[in-house]
Amino acid sequence: MLLSPPPTSPPPLAVVSLPPPSLLPLSLPPSLLPPCLSLSPSVPLSPSLPPPPPSPRRCLSPPSLSAASLIPRAVLVWAASPTTCSTDSFLYTPALSGRSGGVCEILGRCEWGRTPRGLLPSTDKEPAVTTMGKSESQMDIMEKSSGRRRWTVAEIGLSVLLLLVSCALTGLVVLYTSVLREPSHRPGVLQRSAGTDQPFRSHLGHVCTTADCVTSAARLLQNMDRSVQPCENFYQYACGGWLERHVIPETSSRHSVFDILRDKLEIVLKGVLETESGEDREAVRKAKVLYSSCMNESLIEQRDSQPLLKLIHSIGDWPVASDDWNLTSEESWSLEDTLAKLTARFHKKVLLDMFVWTDDQDSQRHIIYIDQPGLGMPSRDYYFNDGNFKKVREAYLHFMVSIAKMTREDRNLTLDDERVWEEMTRVLELETDIANATTPVEERQDVTVLYNKMTVAELQSSFSFNGFNWTRFIQGVLSSVSIEVQQDEEVVVYSSPYLEKMNDVLSRHSVRTVQNYLTWQLVIDRVNSLSRRFKEARACYKKTLYGTTVEDAWWRECVRYVQNSMENAVGALYVRETFAGESKRMVSDLIRKIQEAYVETLEELSWMDTPSKDRAREKAMAIKEHIGYPDHILQENNLKLDQEYSHLNFSEELYFENILENLKSEAHKSLKKLREPVDPDLWIIGATVVNAFYSPNRNQIVFPAGILQPPFFSKHQHQALNFGGIGMVIGHEITHGFDDNGRNYDKDGNMLNWWSNFSAEHFKEQSQCMVQQYGNFNWKLAGGQNVSGISTLGENIADNGGVRQAYKAYLKWMEKEGEEPSLPGLDLDHRQLFFLNFAQVWCGAYRPEYASQSIKTDSHSPLEYRVLGSLQNFEAFSEAFQCRKGSPMNPELKCRVW
């Protein structure tokens, strides 16, 4: 995976057609702000940048609003109270949009004096997208009145501004044309390399002045901070402007280029899901029904806790929310049966994680896996550490108690606060013991050590904690899909140390506490599907955990849910709306080039012997690719898509039950694979994901349609940008096949040691260099914690290899095709543009709360260190920017694996 998604999906940014941002004024005086707007007090993205000052509230003339609304550096949010200002103008907010809770969404039309549509939490009834793929702001601009009318002053002001921008662009073209005719030898790059008297020189040939080139140049320029020397801190040089212009939305824990693209994609999905069509195929129709049921908020409020109470009853009740559980249910209670029901019916893994997946040692068949479970909080650190971890722990307990008390109240039971607090405190103590029994992520990096195959009979004799009957549990799960297991059925245990500790854990807690914990783990996932009062209890916990202060607009939650649960049906809608088919061919061609570049880099490695290089070359060229989307989702005469969802029956009135139906479906789909052959053509992810993936079991790379867009890829942008963007992503995923995990699998996806002892030992030595390098990065935002060089090793190897291979492939392409024209306003040559775009795809920032979490849970290094670490190790970068030896971006010691 290229990037871990944030725990709370950030809201979208509207992308509308604007004049090149670099040609616009880059600041907005407070005096020009309209009365219902103020500069956002949100968290600034860079620690070195103070938050913008609050502005006075005053009325604004229409011409000023028209001009100010296009300023990309002005971050505008709704003020808390309405005013009497009645200007009717179009407002674009490139930095903020789509928020509930008082933030100005991209509605296009801000009507002062009353609350705009879609701005309040969970009241987003009217669609913000009225035509497929177009935001409401875009549609408002295109709407025509029923009769002729005179232009408003606002429209005249906007027209004048656009005319001035056009003149400025023309002047820029003339300026560069005159520069090309001058015989002077002025340096092409204005900044000088640190520690050298010679500026880098750009190969200034023809300057590209097409609209696409101007757009690319404007984006690159706008994101840069050219006051920073690239050899001092290339991330700040490349992303300083981006960090200054963007503010983390109050709904988000992280805000980045990836998140902005996801936000844009969600706007498109909202449009297609809300568009009625009598020609929809069955799978698409079901996706729209599911979305509609989610958007039926009035009915969700009306039903309140009724669906939850039924759910609790179906799982054996919740003792803390019952007055007679010990009398009615305890005697018949079975841990094996309860865990089996949670796994098979609700796809919920508590205490144990049992799942079916491809056998690591035989990629042609499926097998049962047993692993340690996830936890209620993001990582085991939250259960033991102090500081912000302790605050989150306290908020988590308050959340548990709040939901338990509401459930008791809705059952008309007496509210015994002391009893509820006591019981839920015991639940947290049990969960803490479970967390303590789990193996830390740093100790789970070697799959060859984790993999422990045995029969069910051997599993029973090895791990019989508290008399746990493994056959009863496993058969209880698989009977839901009519599969019988015998004592000689093989299973793979990934968590032997955890299972060895479970006897002590369970012996310290009562059956009542265990059932309280099991039910709580099911309830916590469903709270956000209930009425507002339940969501508010969850929001208090989320605020402490992630630092978010405002909930997303409800339609976003609905889009994400349908997107995740019906990937291919939603993917068909998205691809038809936005994806250019020729992109598949172009990306496939890039993959070939970068595969060849990887093979060529093998010859540069002195630490790897010839036999191991031959096997690596064979594996690299055998990598299979999936680009864009599965072909069958667009084939009307192919029934595979409809058959995938044929067993689902949704109702527009039963959102909660629709979710349960989906959970059961997902569980059964996974479990049935145990007796099915492995499908080599199966896509491991849907088309609407802004990410990329590598599967070691399949030796397969996947690039969904969602990531095949600028700044990563466009057929209209320079190849330097494509190779630095999607090219690096391709190289990253290819290199995953040879990182500390992927290297354990052969070309067919089987876990097999194809390395010589010489090469294996030297691989570990080369990797250890990166462990130490990244482990020395100190992240102040995360409370001064250091990055874990161990848990991020695989991603760091992939980052370093990806940029190296993409650059090599680009130079080879350029040898054949020749140098590309320069971009206007950017005195950077083609090599420097490659590195600039590579860095800018990682522009982004975190809230401190999320930084503290991600440094413990994310297998990727923080965005800044992904750029700095990769480029510090790459000699070609230092050559491109003429960084002197010993400068921050060109250290004496460099690490290289591939």
RARAQUI-V704343 format. One record per helix or strand of 2 or more residues. SS is the DSSP state (H for helix, E for strand). FROM is the first residue (numbers start at 1). TO is the last residue. If there is no record, write none. Layout:
ss;from;to
SS;FROM;TO
SS;FROM;TO
//
This chain:
ss;from;to
H;21;23
H;30;32
E;37;39
H;62;68
E;76;78
E;88;91
E;108;111
H;136;142
H;153;181
E;207;208
H;211;223
H;234;245
E;254;256
H;257;273
H;282;295
H;297;303
H;306;314
H;319;321
H;325;328
H;335;346
E;353;359
E;362;371
H;381;384
H;388;410
H;417;437
H;441;443
H;447;450
E;452;455
H;456;462
H;465;467
H;470;481
E;490;493
H;496;507
H;511;529
H;532;546
H;554;565
H;567;578
H;582;602
H;610;621
E;624;628
H;631;634
H;640;644
H;655;675
E;692;695
E;700;704
H;705;707
H;719;736
H;742;744
H;757;775
E;778;779
H;780;782
E;785;786
H;793;817
E;822;823
H;830;840
E;844;846
H;848;857
H;863;872
H;875;880
//
